[in-house]
Each structure stands twice: as C-alpha cells, then as structure tokens.
C-alpha cells in the first residue's frame, strides 16, 4: 500500500517502466518522496496483466529530519521555573531531500521521545541525561494531526529540578535512528528561597505550609516566651548571638567601632514543597544576592554591608558567613534591619525571594572575665543576695521551711526559664536582733545558679520587684492549708536585705579544660583574669600568643577583640569567633 491508488506517480521518483532484456531488468534509480512509515513494499507487474506480479520484501521509510514547529527554542533573557507547567511542544517529520514537510505516516509505528539533558562541562563529552527532573508524557506514537500540522505533541511537561545549561531533546526512537532535535539552552530557577536557620526567639520557616507565594519574612525581633532557656544574651565580643552549628540567628550588636557581625545565614533554594534543590552546583550559576534595607524603607542601604554579598548556590544552598553591618544612614541608635535575599536576574514574583528581619543595637562593653556561660568562655554564673524574713519569735528555719522557701523563690522567678529547685541554695540563716523600731528578723543568704545572662537578668528583675518592699505572706502560695496553720514561714513577710548581684566563674580562666595560657609569662594580657587592665596605647600587646587547649573529643569556642576600647590605634574589625 505504498502510494495507494492514484499515488504511484507522486511517491516514487526514478524510471518506473522498463523493457526486459533477456528476461532481466534492474530498477536502480528509484527513490521515495513525501512518505514516511513502516512496512512498505514495491510491487512489480507485467504491463497489461497485473495478475502477474512480484513484491519486494517489506521495508521502512524513515523521515530525513525532525523539527520543532511549536514551543520556545530560544531562551535569551528568559528562564523556566521549577514546578510550573512548560508550554506545549510539537514536532514534525521532514524529508531528507529538500527538507519537504511530511504529513501522513502510513502504518506509523515510529515513537518520538523526549529527554532533558544538561550540557557537559567539556565540548568533548556527551550531554548528561537528567530526565529524572522531567515529569509528564515523554513517549508519543507518531501520528499526523491536521489541526496542529504535527506528528507528535507534548503538553504536560513539568520540570521538578532546578539547574542551568539544560535542553529538551526530541528523538525519533528507533534502534536504526539517531535523529533528534533540541531546544536552545535554558535554565530552571527554584520556586523560592528560604532561611535555613531559626531566630534566637525561636521563630523559623514553617515547613508544614504550602508555599505558592514563597515564605513570609523571618522575623527575629519580638521575644518569644516559648523559646528555650539557652536562647540568652551574650557579650559584645562576638557581636552577635552565637550557637554551636550556627543554628540560631539573633539580634545584631555593634562593637566599639560601630560594626555589627551578622551571624552566618544559609539560604536554601527550594521547590514548591520546600524541598532543597540539592543537585544545584556551581556550573548551574544560580547566584543569590543580599541587600540591606531599613524596615519600612525601599531605599537600599547595601553600601553599609561588607563581606561577600553574592554567593553561587551549591548543593541547593548559598552561605553568607562574613557579613558585617557598618554605619547605616537613618539608624543612629537601635533600629530594625531587613536582609533581602534574591536570585539574580529573576523576578521575586516568579522565583520567590526571602527576607530576614533583625534588630540592631549597641552592646555595652563587658570585660571578658565577666561574660561567663558564653560558648566561647565556658563557665557558670550565679546570683547572690539575702532576704529579711519576719517570723515573730522563731529564730531559725526548719528543714521543711527551707524547702518551701526554695520553692517560693523558684515560683517568683518563673520568668527565668529552666530554673529549678536544685538551682537555689541557702548559704546561711542568721538572726538579726531587734533594734529600735525594727523587730528581730532572719537574714537568709541565697545563691541561685543561672544558665544564661538573660536568665540572670530575669531572676534579678523578678525577685527585685517581688521583694523591693516588705511583702506580707510572701511564701503562702507555696504552702498547703495544713502548712499554713503549722509553719510560721507560710505567714511571714519578706524584703530584700542586700541587692541581688550576678557573679561569674569562668572555667576558661580558672585553669580548667579548656585552658588558656598567656605567653610570654608575665604578659600584661594576664590582667583580664582579674579585670585589672589599665588603659593601654597602641602596640602594648604586640607579640602576645594565646594557647587554648581543649579536652579530647571536645570543641572550644573562643573569641578575640583586638580593640576592646575604641581609639585612634584601633582600626581593625576586632571581634571574631572561631573554633
């Protein structure tokens, strides 16, 4: 059925009639035009008697060319987006002679397939098949479609993995054919960016919500009562809240030179389900930029931002580890900053950007030996002070009353998260004799162990407010009805006898592991141990080496500030943190 009735003169070229010579005649100049398909035959007959014929063996006629006739092939200035539907693509067969477009496919069994490929790093290497990133119908049985003037159409493509140097390649799928046609190179950008870290107040990106319009700004400003007790305030040396593995992002604190270190921030490139695009590498060229703004302003303040403000996403992440904020126009005191992270050469309404909102303030200068409980200065801090308790004629506390006293202290200082009865210690109980108009009373000296600087502030504030003046029935809430009738403490009043004071014991400077050694011996740097450092001019600390030794299988965090006091000689950045 090669040409069908009336097509004999239209599908074959060459000499179609010959006279036999000695019973033999070769047909050596035949060619087929305008047809493609399988199971064709040539039938030879004796003119005038078509009952006498012979057929050639069946053969296939391959198209000479495959071309894309609809769908974008050039992507200059354009990009595709992960999880967005790709436009329809249609392909058509063409003849090898003259590039004539073919139409029908007789008994068509040709398959057209599609692959997603990535250009190799070298022109000498074959492209890399990354079709696992392509969803949709990837095999079509070729069949002529008059309405589309095409042999195969693909309308449900979705690319689920970001990357660059990509092409769609359409193949004539047959063991005897290497025919294919490809689009131009394009890139696929992630659906959105998000911040990997949590804020110091416990806020973090909500991974359980759908994100058709990306993630909302990550707010690291307002305190969060639900945050864990370890999220406390630390000193000025690091210039920011620092935690093991850089998990938390906290408020920025200016050092004495007016610079604020930004904690390391990891920006993840994700799909519509929030899954990081881990196959991204440097060759994909996904560039993430950061810009600085004052909250409520659209005017960039990025000139105040130093460090590496541009990173290429690798394994789906861009890590900004060395950002510092200098003097910001319009922010002389405390203010709120916004770090906005964007994908270069994309619109935020296409590939969603993300923002991180941080506070900026000036930290008080704190001597290193007063830091305590800092990851860089392992140690412990306590609060010490005393209460006057009026018990009438009682001259001491029973063991049961001491337990009630501790429970009451913990209850009053409930805002210091993580405080327990084991953290409160009664150091002494002494009788203070009556004097003039004052009745006799007990002076109870207390020591409260706290885990963080923030917790110590909470304890001091809570107890100070509760016992700033004589407080009747100060401990009644901790007593049972029976105890109220039997224990004098339950009906006693109390007031602070001495102010509450924070005391820090720094393991690092106590000769424990980890241990710091100043060299050479007798160096003036040893004054940090007892806060006796006098004001010094530039060059006073030249030649000092500090050796820090950690225990086996442990990590030491340490900080250094080359210029703890601002002066003309202090021009270095100063604070840094390392391990």
RATAFEN-V370568 format. One record per residue. PHI is phi in whole degrees, -180 to 180 (999 if undefined). D_FIRST is the distance of its C-alpha to the first C-alpha in Angstrom with 2 decimals. Layout:
phi=PHI d_first=D_FIRST
phi=PHI d_first=D_FIRST
//
This chain:
phi=999 d_first=0.00
phi=-56 d_first=3.75
phi=-105 d_first=5.78
phi=80 d_first=5.24
phi=-61 d_first=8.42
phi=81 d_first=11.27
phi=-107 d_first=9.94
phi=-57 d_first=10.15
phi=-85 d_first=13.69
phi=-107 d_first=13.35
phi=-114 d_first=11.32
phi=-118 d_first=12.75
phi=-110 d_first=16.47
phi=117 d_first=18.54
phi=-82 d_first=19.35
phi=-96 d_first=16.39
phi=-130 d_first=18.77
phi=-143 d_first=21.58
phi=-96 d_first=24.23
phi=-69 d_first=24.81
phi=-121 d_first=28.23
phi=60 d_first=29.85
phi=76 d_first=26.54
phi=-141 d_first=25.04
phi=-151 d_first=23.19
phi=-82 d_first=21.96
phi=-106 d_first=19.17
phi=-115 d_first=20.98
phi=-132 d_first=20.38
phi=-84 d_first=16.66
phi=-148 d_first=15.88
phi=-99 d_first=13.17
phi=-128 d_first=14.57
phi=72 d_first=14.31
phi=-134 d_first=11.63
phi=-149 d_first=12.45
phi=153 d_first=11.25
phi=-129 d_first=10.69
phi=63 d_first=8.86
phi=-83 d_first=6.81
phi=-138 d_first=7.26
phi=-106 d_first=8.81
phi=-112 d_first=9.33
phi=-109 d_first=12.90
phi=-130 d_first=14.55
phi=-87 d_first=18.15
phi=-60 d_first=18.73
phi=96 d_first=20.06
phi=-144 d_first=18.85
phi=-74 d_first=15.11
phi=-73 d_first=16.22
phi=-100 d_first=17.09
phi=-151 d_first=14.26
phi=-144 d_first=13.85
phi=-105 d_first=11.12
phi=-74 d_first=12.16
phi=-62 d_first=12.94
phi=-61 d_first=10.71
phi=-146 d_first=11.92
phi=-103 d_first=12.51
phi=-117 d_first=13.04
phi=-83 d_first=16.33
phi=-66 d_first=17.82
phi=-86 d_first=20.77
phi=-157 d_first=23.22
phi=-130 d_first=24.20
phi=-133 d_first=26.73
phi=-83 d_first=29.00
phi=-109 d_first=28.80
phi=-150 d_first=31.34
phi=109 d_first=34.29
phi=-69 d_first=37.32
phi=-117 d_first=37.01
phi=-115 d_first=40.57
phi=-121 d_first=43.50
phi=-58 d_first=46.50
phi=74 d_first=49.43
phi=-126 d_first=47.41
phi=-151 d_first=47.07
phi=-101 d_first=45.37
phi=-126 d_first=47.47
phi=-54 d_first=47.26
phi=70 d_first=46.13
phi=-100 d_first=44.94
phi=-66 d_first=41.38
phi=-88 d_first=39.26
phi=-63 d_first=37.38
phi=-68 d_first=33.62
phi=-120 d_first=31.33
phi=-131 d_first=27.75
phi=-127 d_first=25.49
phi=-138 d_first=22.50
phi=-84 d_first=20.15
phi=-130 d_first=20.76
phi=-78 d_first=19.46
phi=-78 d_first=21.72
phi=-93 d_first=22.21
phi=81 d_first=24.48
phi=60 d_first=23.98
phi=-77 d_first=21.57
phi=-66 d_first=20.88
phi=-94 d_first=17.31
phi=-120 d_first=16.29
phi=-65 d_first=13.24
phi=-120 d_first=12.19
phi=-70 d_first=8.68
phi=44 d_first=9.67
phi=-63 d_first=12.92
phi=-126 d_first=15.51
phi=-78 d_first=17.67
phi=-102 d_first=21.25
phi=-112 d_first=23.72
phi=-119 d_first=27.31
phi=-130 d_first=30.72
phi=-128 d_first=33.96
phi=-104 d_first=37.44
phi=-127 d_first=39.09
phi=-116 d_first=42.53
phi=-59 d_first=43.29
phi=-72 d_first=45.23
phi=-66 d_first=48.85
phi=-117 d_first=48.11
phi=-66 d_first=45.43
phi=-82 d_first=45.11
phi=-102 d_first=44.03
phi=-73 d_first=40.72
phi=-59 d_first=40.58
phi=-100 d_first=41.73
phi=-77 d_first=39.37
phi=-122 d_first=41.27
phi=-66 d_first=38.47
phi=-66 d_first=40.98
phi=-90 d_first=42.35
phi=-109 d_first=39.10
phi=-106 d_first=38.51
phi=122 d_first=35.46
phi=-76 d_first=31.70
phi=-113 d_first=30.73
phi=-130 d_first=27.13
phi=-137 d_first=24.25
phi=-78 d_first=20.55
phi=-60 d_first=18.80
phi=-156 d_first=17.39
phi=-67 d_first=17.53
phi=-120 d_first=20.76
phi=-61 d_first=21.41
phi=-67 d_first=25.10
phi=-110 d_first=25.68
phi=52 d_first=23.16
phi=-140 d_first=22.62
phi=-96 d_first=20.30
phi=-152 d_first=23.26
phi=-131 d_first=26.73
phi=-131 d_first=29.92
phi=-128 d_first=32.82
phi=-127 d_first=35.26
phi=-70 d_first=36.58
phi=-145 d_first=40.27
phi=-98 d_first=42.12
phi=-108 d_first=44.97
phi=-137 d_first=46.66
phi=-76 d_first=48.47
phi=168 d_first=48.24
phi=-121 d_first=47.76
phi=58 d_first=45.45
phi=-104 d_first=42.37
phi=-143 d_first=38.73
phi=-95 d_first=35.58
phi=-120 d_first=32.75
phi=-103 d_first=29.04
phi=-119 d_first=26.87
phi=-81 d_first=23.21
phi=-86 d_first=23.84
phi=-157 d_first=22.37
phi=-62 d_first=24.35
phi=-95 d_first=22.87
phi=-125 d_first=23.55
phi=-117 d_first=26.91
phi=-70 d_first=25.69
phi=-158 d_first=28.01
phi=-145 d_first=29.92
phi=-129 d_first=33.36
phi=-74 d_first=35.84
phi=-72 d_first=39.23
phi=-71 d_first=42.12
phi=-140 d_first=43.74
phi=-123 d_first=46.49
phi=-117 d_first=46.84
phi=-96 d_first=50.41
phi=-63 d_first=52.05
phi=-71 d_first=52.58
phi=-161 d_first=56.37
phi=-111 d_first=59.43
phi=-148 d_first=62.23
phi=-83 d_first=65.59
phi=-78 d_first=65.71
phi=-79 d_first=69.49
phi=-99 d_first=71.73
phi=-79 d_first=74.66
phi=-63 d_first=78.23
phi=-88 d_first=78.62
phi=94 d_first=75.80
phi=-67 d_first=73.15
phi=-157 d_first=69.64
phi=-63 d_first=66.06
phi=-84 d_first=64.95
phi=-83 d_first=61.87
phi=-91 d_first=61.39
phi=-97 d_first=60.46
phi=-67 d_first=57.06
phi=-128 d_first=57.19
phi=-61 d_first=54.76
phi=-118 d_first=57.35
phi=77 d_first=58.74
phi=-95 d_first=62.15
phi=-67 d_first=65.35
phi=-55 d_first=68.07
phi=-87 d_first=69.86
phi=-91 d_first=73.49
phi=-112 d_first=76.05
phi=-104 d_first=79.10
phi=-66 d_first=80.53
phi=-65 d_first=82.22
phi=-122 d_first=80.50
phi=-59 d_first=82.94
phi=-85 d_first=80.31
phi=-67 d_first=80.02
phi=-70 d_first=81.19
phi=-64 d_first=84.75
phi=-75 d_first=83.65
phi=-86 d_first=82.40
phi=-111 d_first=85.77
phi=-89 d_first=87.19
phi=-123 d_first=87.85
phi=-80 d_first=89.84
phi=-81 d_first=89.37
phi=-63 d_first=88.78
phi=-80 d_first=85.06
phi=81 d_first=84.76
phi=-163 d_first=82.28
phi=-71 d_first=81.64
phi=-130 d_first=80.36
phi=-132 d_first=79.01
phi=-56 d_first=77.63
phi=66 d_first=73.94
phi=54 d_first=74.18
phi=-74 d_first=73.12
phi=-111 d_first=75.06
phi=-112 d_first=75.18
phi=-127 d_first=78.56
phi=-66 d_first=80.77
phi=-91 d_first=81.54
phi=-122 d_first=85.13
phi=-71 d_first=86.54
phi=-87 d_first=88.57
phi=-68 d_first=91.79
phi=-96 d_first=89.91
phi=84 d_first=87.94
phi=-100 d_first=84.65
phi=-122 d_first=82.68
phi=-77 d_first=80.33
phi=-88 d_first=77.05
phi=-62 d_first=76.02
phi=-56 d_first=72.78
phi=-122 d_first=69.88
phi=-104 d_first=66.37
phi=-107 d_first=63.53
phi=-99 d_first=60.35
phi=-93 d_first=56.91
phi=-129 d_first=55.21
phi=-89 d_first=52.13
phi=-68 d_first=52.35
phi=-95 d_first=53.73
phi=82 d_first=56.45
phi=-85 d_first=54.99
phi=-61 d_first=55.88
phi=-89 d_first=53.09
phi=-72 d_first=54.27
phi=-82 d_first=51.40
phi=-65 d_first=52.71
phi=-135 d_first=54.34
phi=-60 d_first=56.04
phi=-68 d_first=52.84
phi=-71 d_first=51.47
phi=67 d_first=54.33
phi=-82 d_first=55.18
phi=-100 d_first=58.64
phi=-110 d_first=61.10
phi=-110 d_first=64.10
phi=-124 d_first=67.31
phi=-129 d_first=69.52
phi=-108 d_first=72.94
phi=-137 d_first=74.15
phi=-82 d_first=77.23
phi=-58 d_first=76.38
phi=89 d_first=75.99
phi=-119 d_first=75.46
phi=-99 d_first=72.30
phi=-86 d_first=74.06
phi=-63 d_first=73.00
phi=-118 d_first=75.87
phi=-65 d_first=73.74
phi=-64 d_first=76.23
phi=-86 d_first=78.56
phi=-104 d_first=76.07
phi=-111 d_first=76.31
phi=105 d_first=74.29
phi=-86 d_first=70.56
phi=-98 d_first=68.97
phi=-136 d_first=65.39
phi=-138 d_first=63.46
phi=-89 d_first=59.91
phi=-70 d_first=58.60
phi=-125 d_first=58.13
phi=56 d_first=56.88
phi=82 d_first=56.73
phi=-137 d_first=60.41
phi=-118 d_first=62.60
phi=-109 d_first=66.24
phi=-103 d_first=69.05
phi=-111 d_first=72.06
phi=-132 d_first=74.53
phi=-79 d_first=74.86
phi=-133 d_first=78.35
phi=-104 d_first=79.52
phi=-95 d_first=82.33
phi=-69 d_first=84.28
phi=-109 d_first=82.19
phi=-61 d_first=83.19
phi=92 d_first=84.17
phi=-135 d_first=84.85
phi=-87 d_first=88.45
phi=-115 d_first=89.09
phi=-79 d_first=86.85
phi=-156 d_first=83.46
phi=-114 d_first=79.89
phi=-110 d_first=77.13
phi=-125 d_first=73.37
phi=-97 d_first=71.09
phi=-108 d_first=67.64
phi=-107 d_first=64.73
phi=-133 d_first=61.57
phi=-90 d_first=58.29
phi=-62 d_first=58.37
phi=64 d_first=56.09
phi=-132 d_first=55.06
phi=-89 d_first=56.36
phi=-67 d_first=58.40
phi=-87 d_first=56.44
phi=-98 d_first=53.19
phi=-107 d_first=54.40
phi=-65 d_first=57.61
phi=-78 d_first=60.82
phi=-143 d_first=63.78
phi=-133 d_first=67.55
phi=-129 d_first=70.61
phi=-103 d_first=73.92
phi=-130 d_first=77.07
phi=-85 d_first=80.77
phi=-130 d_first=82.82
phi=-148 d_first=86.53
phi=-103 d_first=89.41
phi=-86 d_first=90.50
phi=-68 d_first=94.19
phi=-75 d_first=95.22
phi=-119 d_first=95.84
phi=-62 d_first=97.52
phi=-53 d_first=95.23
phi=-72 d_first=97.65
phi=-95 d_first=97.39
phi=-65 d_first=93.64
phi=59 d_first=93.45
phi=42 d_first=90.57
phi=-95 d_first=88.24
phi=-54 d_first=85.34
phi=-83 d_first=86.86
phi=-127 d_first=90.39
phi=-55 d_first=90.30
phi=-178 d_first=93.35
phi=-136 d_first=94.74
phi=-129 d_first=96.46
phi=-132 d_first=99.03
phi=-116 d_first=100.93
phi=-124 d_first=104.66
phi=180 d_first=107.28
phi=-145 d_first=109.75
phi=-116 d_first=110.48
phi=-93 d_first=113.83
phi=-121 d_first=113.84
phi=-93 d_first=116.72
phi=-116 d_first=117.44
phi=73 d_first=120.98
phi=-86 d_first=123.21
phi=-70 d_first=120.47
phi=-113 d_first=120.76
phi=-160 d_first=117.50
phi=-111 d_first=114.06
phi=-76 d_first=113.30
phi=-60 d_first=110.23
phi=-67 d_first=108.52
phi=-70 d_first=109.33
phi=-63 d_first=107.90
phi=-64 d_first=104.58
phi=-64 d_first=104.65
phi=-61 d_first=105.45
phi=-63 d_first=102.43
phi=-62 d_first=100.15
phi=-66 d_first=101.53
phi=-61 d_first=100.94
phi=-62 d_first=97.30
phi=-66 d_first=96.89
phi=-65 d_first=98.40
phi=-94 d_first=96.26
phi=-63 d_first=93.03
phi=-68 d_first=91.25
phi=-83 d_first=91.34
phi=-60 d_first=88.25
phi=92 d_first=88.53
phi=-75 d_first=92.35
phi=-133 d_first=93.72
phi=-60 d_first=97.15
phi=-67 d_first=96.93
phi=-88 d_first=96.84
phi=-107 d_first=100.27
phi=-125 d_first=103.39
phi=-89 d_first=107.02
phi=-81 d_first=109.05
phi=-161 d_first=112.51
phi=-131 d_first=114.48
phi=-128 d_first=117.89
phi=-85 d_first=120.55
phi=-104 d_first=121.63
phi=-62 d_first=125.15
phi=-64 d_first=126.11
phi=-147 d_first=127.34
phi=51 d_first=129.05
phi=-88 d_first=126.85
phi=-94 d_first=123.95
phi=-76 d_first=123.76
phi=-65 d_first=122.96
phi=-153 d_first=119.28
phi=-100 d_first=116.94
phi=-103 d_first=115.05
phi=-109 d_first=111.75
phi=-89 d_first=110.02
phi=-121 d_first=106.23
phi=-134 d_first=103.47
phi=-119 d_first=99.83
phi=-88 d_first=97.00
phi=-124 d_first=93.96
phi=-89 d_first=90.58
phi=-138 d_first=89.84
phi=-62 d_first=91.62
phi=-62 d_first=90.10
phi=-63 d_first=91.38
phi=-65 d_first=94.86
phi=-62 d_first=94.90
phi=-63 d_first=93.90
phi=-64 d_first=96.64
phi=-62 d_first=99.31
phi=-66 d_first=98.33
phi=-67 d_first=98.14
phi=-71 d_first=101.42
phi=-63 d_first=103.15
phi=-68 d_first=102.29
phi=-72 d_first=103.26
phi=-121 d_first=106.63
phi=-68 d_first=107.70
phi=-133 d_first=110.51
phi=-57 d_first=112.23
phi=-112 d_first=109.63
phi=-68 d_first=111.09
phi=44 d_first=109.58
phi=-62 d_first=107.27
phi=-116 d_first=106.06
phi=-62 d_first=106.14
phi=-64 d_first=102.36
phi=-88 d_first=102.08
phi=-100 d_first=104.72
phi=-83 d_first=104.50
phi=-55 d_first=107.00
phi=-67 d_first=109.11
phi=-66 d_first=109.17
phi=-63 d_first=110.23
phi=-90 d_first=113.31
phi=-120 d_first=114.18
phi=-109 d_first=113.05
phi=-59 d_first=114.86
phi=-59 d_first=111.88
phi=-65 d_first=109.85
phi=-114 d_first=112.36
phi=-86 d_first=113.16
phi=-104 d_first=112.45
phi=-148 d_first=111.15
phi=-152 d_first=110.92
phi=-64 d_first=109.81
phi=-90 d_first=112.72
phi=-135 d_first=111.07
phi=-60 d_first=107.89
phi=-79 d_first=104.71
phi=-128 d_first=103.75
phi=-87 d_first=100.56
phi=-122 d_first=101.27
phi=-113 d_first=98.66
phi=-116 d_first=98.84
phi=-97 d_first=96.39
phi=-59 d_first=95.38
phi=-59 d_first=94.16
phi=-102 d_first=97.68
phi=-102 d_first=99.46
phi=80 d_first=98.62
phi=-89 d_first=96.06
phi=-87 d_first=92.57
phi=-73 d_first=90.90
phi=-122 d_first=93.93
phi=-107 d_first=94.60
phi=-127 d_first=96.89
phi=-93 d_first=98.22
phi=-133 d_first=99.03
phi=-74 d_first=101.43
phi=-59 d_first=103.97
phi=84 d_first=106.10
phi=-61 d_first=103.43
phi=-65 d_first=104.05
phi=-67 d_first=100.60
phi=-67 d_first=102.16
phi=-65 d_first=103.65
phi=-67 d_first=100.48
phi=-68 d_first=101.63
phi=-126 d_first=104.53
phi=58 d_first=103.58
phi=-108 d_first=106.37
phi=-68 d_first=104.35
phi=-82 d_first=106.34
phi=-60 d_first=104.70
phi=-125 d_first=103.62
phi=-84 d_first=102.78
phi=-59 d_first=99.72
phi=92 d_first=99.65
phi=-65 d_first=101.74
phi=-105 d_first=98.95
phi=-63 d_first=97.83
phi=83 d_first=97.16
phi=-89 d_first=96.78
phi=-115 d_first=94.28
phi=-117 d_first=93.27
phi=-109 d_first=92.10
phi=-117 d_first=90.39
phi=-112 d_first=89.96
phi=-104 d_first=87.78
phi=-71 d_first=87.96
phi=-60 d_first=85.39
phi=62 d_first=81.94
phi=-126 d_first=82.95
phi=-116 d_first=81.99
phi=-105 d_first=84.62
phi=-98 d_first=83.93
phi=-142 d_first=86.28
phi=-128 d_first=86.90
phi=-147 d_first=88.95
phi=-129 d_first=90.31
phi=-71 d_first=91.69
phi=-137 d_first=93.48
phi=-66 d_first=94.66
phi=-124 d_first=97.04
phi=-65 d_first=95.85
phi=-158 d_first=97.72
phi=-62 d_first=97.33
phi=-79 d_first=96.57
phi=-94 d_first=93.70
phi=-117 d_first=90.64
phi=-84 d_first=88.16
phi=-64 d_first=85.75
phi=88 d_first=87.87
phi=-64 d_first=86.32
phi=-153 d_first=83.52
phi=-132 d_first=82.39
phi=-154 d_first=81.12
phi=-134 d_first=81.04
//
